[in-house]
Amino acid sequence: MEKDHLEILLEDMCGNVKLVLEGHEVLRHEIQDLARETRERFEVVDLKFEALNTKIDTVDKKLSDKIDAVDEKLSNRIDAV
């Protein structure tokens, strides 16, 4: 009777270990999926930042050119007076 009881306990433990392993496998896949999704989102964000930096550089250049033109006009008018 004791041997049968031990075999039942060992089978139960084996089943529990298999459940734990399956749970770890599921978690591992979920973590991998999350890591992949996070990488993809960061790539999109990086592209948007690059586009935004380009736009900011363009606006900065336009504003600098306009300010330089206004400064030159004012300097010419002041010199004319």
Secondary structure, DSSP 4 states (H G I P E B T S, - for coil): -HHHHHHHHHHHHHHHHHHHHHHHHHHHHHHHHHHHHHHHHHHHHHHHHHHHHHHHHHHHHHHHHHHHHHHHHHHHHHHH-
